[in-house]
């Protein structure tokens, strides 16, 4: 059944940099679970080691474009540690890329619940809710994102777009002006503000934006 588990010096993990590099190479030809099992049979792995392996594999898989393997690895990380906010965030992003909006929303909600200060998680949840046409929920999440990261031009821009959809013209103008102030080189921010002005029949202000 393979060699005996490696002895572990006091407080020292038997797996180092070369181990993790090799594990990513194995990923190319194995399922995620098989890769971890391969090493688990050869080392006395602690839970933290297993989580590190899955994290390493998830990142490598995503970099290589193996989305399903990345999802499987992050799912296993969450199973091992349900309080891993970063794993929930990455899992949510992968689900979003796959168009699985409900699963993405659940993972992203878990991420913000575990780490309420994470502006990126709130921002991504807002985008996910927007895709689900949950405009009120999207506004709440994006508002939390800018509350935690006031310099996030993307979040202000998205808020402006949603306010415009909701018919809240002044709120839309305010949010888009904030986005422009933070990133004046982004042409689409100016254009979107122009469209809002145009929709409000404020033509002179609109012309300046185009």
C-alpha positions as CSV (number, residue, x, y, z in Angstrom):
1,X,0.0,0.0,0.0
2,X,2.9,2.3,-0.5
3,X,5.6,3.6,1.8
4,X,4.9,4.4,5.4
5,X,4.0,7.9,6.3
6,X,7.0,10.2,6.8
7,X,8.0,10.9,10.3
8,X,7.3,14.5,11.4
9,X,9.8,16.4,13.5
10,X,8.2,18.3,16.4
11,X,6.2,21.1,15.0
12,X,7.6,20.8,11.5
13,X,5.5,20.0,8.5
14,X,6.9,17.3,6.2
15,X,5.8,19.2,3.1
16,X,7.8,22.0,1.8
17,X,8.1,24.2,-1.3
18,X,9.2,21.4,-3.6
19,X,6.2,19.3,-2.4
20,X,3.7,22.0,-3.3
21,X,5.4,22.6,-6.6
22,X,5.2,18.9,-7.4
23,X,1.6,18.7,-6.4
24,X,0.7,21.3,-9.0
25,X,2.5,19.2,-11.6
26,X,0.5,16.1,-10.6
27,X,-2.7,18.1,-11.0
28,X,-2.1,18.2,-14.8
29,X,-2.8,14.4,-15.0
30,X,-4.9,13.6,-11.9
31,X,-8.1,14.6,-10.3
32,X,-7.8,17.0,-7.4
33,X,-8.8,14.3,-4.9
34,X,-6.3,11.8,-6.4
35,X,-3.5,14.3,-6.1
36,X,-4.1,14.9,-2.4
37,X,-4.7,11.2,-1.8
38,X,-1.4,10.4,-3.5
39,X,0.5,12.5,-0.9
40,X,-1.7,11.7,2.0
41,X,-0.6,8.0,1.6
42,X,3.0,9.1,1.8
43,X,3.0,11.8,4.5
44,X,1.4,12.2,7.9
45,X,-0.6,15.3,6.8
46,X,-2.3,17.6,9.2
47,X,-5.5,19.3,8.2
48,X,-3.6,22.6,7.7
49,X,-1.3,20.8,5.2
50,X,-4.2,19.4,3.3
51,X,-5.8,22.8,3.1
52,X,-2.5,24.3,1.8
53,X,-2.4,21.6,-0.8
54,X,-5.9,22.2,-2.0
55,X,-5.3,25.9,-2.1
56,X,-2.2,25.4,-4.1
57,X,-4.0,23.1,-6.5
58,X,-7.0,25.4,-6.8
59,X,-4.7,28.4,-7.8
60,X,-2.8,26.3,-10.2
61,X,-5.9,24.9,-11.8
62,X,-7.4,28.3,-12.2
63,X,-4.2,29.6,-13.7
64,X,-4.2,26.8,-16.2
65,X,-7.9,27.2,-17.1
66,X,-9.0,24.0,-15.4
67,X,-12.1,25.6,-13.9
68,X,-13.9,22.4,-12.8
69,X,-10.7,21.3,-10.9
70,X,-10.4,24.7,-9.3
71,X,-14.1,24.5,-8.2
72,X,-13.5,21.0,-6.8
73,X,-10.4,22.1,-4.9
74,X,-12.1,25.2,-3.3
75,X,-15.2,23.0,-2.4
76,X,-12.9,20.7,-0.5
77,X,-11.2,23.7,1.3
78,X,-14.6,24.9,2.4
79,X,-15.5,21.3,3.5
80,X,-12.3,21.2,5.6
81,X,-12.7,24.8,6.9
82,X,-16.1,26.3,6.6
83,X,-14.8,29.6,8.0
84,X,-12.4,30.2,5.1
85,X,-13.7,33.5,3.7
86,X,-11.2,33.6,0.9
87,X,-12.1,30.1,-0.4
88,X,-15.8,31.1,-0.3
89,X,-15.0,34.3,-2.3
90,X,-13.0,32.4,-4.9
91,X,-15.6,29.7,-5.2
92,X,-18.2,32.4,-5.7
93,X,-16.1,34.0,-8.5
94,X,-15.8,30.6,-10.2
95,X,-19.5,30.0,-10.0
96,X,-20.1,33.4,-11.5
97,X,-17.8,32.6,-14.4
98,X,-19.8,29.5,-15.0
99,X,-23.1,31.4,-14.9
100,X,-24.2,29.6,-11.8
101,X,-25.6,32.7,-10.2
102,X,-27.5,31.1,-7.3
103,X,-24.5,29.1,-6.1
104,X,-22.3,32.1,-6.6
105,X,-24.6,34.2,-4.4
106,X,-24.6,31.6,-1.7
107,X,-20.8,31.4,-1.7
108,X,-20.4,35.2,-1.7
109,X,-22.9,35.6,1.0
110,X,-20.9,33.2,3.1
111,X,-17.7,35.2,2.3
112,X,-19.2,38.5,3.5
113,X,-20.7,36.8,6.5
114,X,-17.3,35.4,7.5
115,X,-15.4,38.6,6.7
116,X,-17.7,41.6,6.7
117,X,-14.8,44.0,6.1
118,X,-14.0,42.4,2.7
119,X,-14.9,45.1,0.2
120,X,-14.2,42.9,-2.8
121,X,-16.6,40.2,-1.5
122,X,-19.4,42.8,-1.1
123,X,-18.6,44.2,-4.6
124,X,-18.8,40.7,-6.2
125,X,-22.0,39.9,-4.4
126,X,-23.5,43.1,-5.7
127,X,-22.5,42.2,-9.3
128,X,-24.0,38.7,-8.8
129,X,-27.3,40.1,-7.4
130,X,-27.4,42.5,-10.4
131,X,-27.2,39.5,-12.7
132,X,-30.1,38.0,-10.9
133,X,-32.0,41.3,-11.4
134,X,-32.1,41.8,-7.6
135,X,-31.5,45.6,-7.9
136,X,-32.2,46.4,-4.2
137,X,-29.9,43.7,-3.0
138,X,-27.2,44.8,-5.4
139,X,-27.4,48.4,-4.2
140,X,-27.1,47.2,-0.6
141,X,-24.0,45.1,-1.3
142,X,-22.3,47.8,-3.5
143,X,-23.1,50.4,-0.8
144,X,-21.3,48.2,1.7
145,X,-18.4,47.8,-0.7
146,X,-17.9,51.6,-1.1
147,X,-18.4,52.1,2.7
148,X,-15.5,49.8,3.2
149,X,-13.5,50.9,0.2
150,X,-14.5,54.5,-0.7
151,X,-11.9,54.7,-3.5
152,X,-13.5,51.8,-5.4
153,X,-14.4,53.6,-8.6
154,X,-15.9,50.3,-10.1
155,X,-18.4,50.1,-7.2
156,X,-19.5,53.7,-7.5
157,X,-19.9,53.2,-11.3
158,X,-22.1,50.1,-10.8
159,X,-24.1,51.9,-8.2
160,X,-24.7,54.7,-10.7
161,X,-25.9,52.3,-13.3
162,X,-28.3,50.6,-10.9
163,X,-29.7,53.9,-9.6
164,X,-30.3,54.9,-13.3
165,X,-32.2,51.7,-13.8
166,X,-34.3,52.4,-10.8
167,X,-35.1,55.9,-12.0
168,X,-33.1,57.6,-9.2
169,X,-31.4,60.2,-11.4
170,X,-29.8,62.4,-8.8
171,X,-28.4,59.3,-7.0
172,X,-27.1,58.0,-10.3
173,X,-25.4,61.3,-11.1
174,X,-23.8,61.5,-7.7
175,X,-22.4,57.9,-7.9
176,X,-21.1,58.4,-11.4
177,X,-19.4,61.7,-10.5
178,X,-17.6,59.9,-7.7
179,X,-16.5,57.2,-10.1
180,X,-15.1,59.9,-12.4
181,X,-13.4,61.8,-9.7
182,X,-11.6,58.6,-8.7
183,X,-10.7,57.5,-12.2
184,X,-11.1,60.4,-14.6
185,X,-9.3,58.5,-17.4
186,X,-12.1,55.9,-17.7
187,X,-14.1,57.0,-20.7
188,X,-17.2,54.8,-20.0
189,X,-17.8,56.6,-16.7
190,X,-18.1,59.9,-18.5
191,X,-20.3,58.4,-21.2
192,X,-22.6,56.8,-18.7
193,X,-23.0,60.1,-16.9
194,X,-23.8,61.7,-20.3
195,X,-26.5,59.1,-20.9
196,X,-28.1,59.8,-17.5
197,X,-28.1,63.6,-18.2
198,X,-29.5,62.9,-21.6
199,X,-32.3,60.8,-20.1
200,X,-33.1,63.6,-17.8
201,X,-33.3,66.1,-20.7
202,X,-30.2,68.0,-19.3
203,X,-28.7,68.2,-22.8
204,X,-26.0,70.9,-22.1
205,X,-24.6,68.8,-19.3
206,X,-24.7,65.7,-21.4
207,X,-22.7,67.2,-24.2
208,X,-19.8,67.9,-21.9
209,X,-19.6,64.2,-21.1
210,X,-19.2,62.9,-24.6
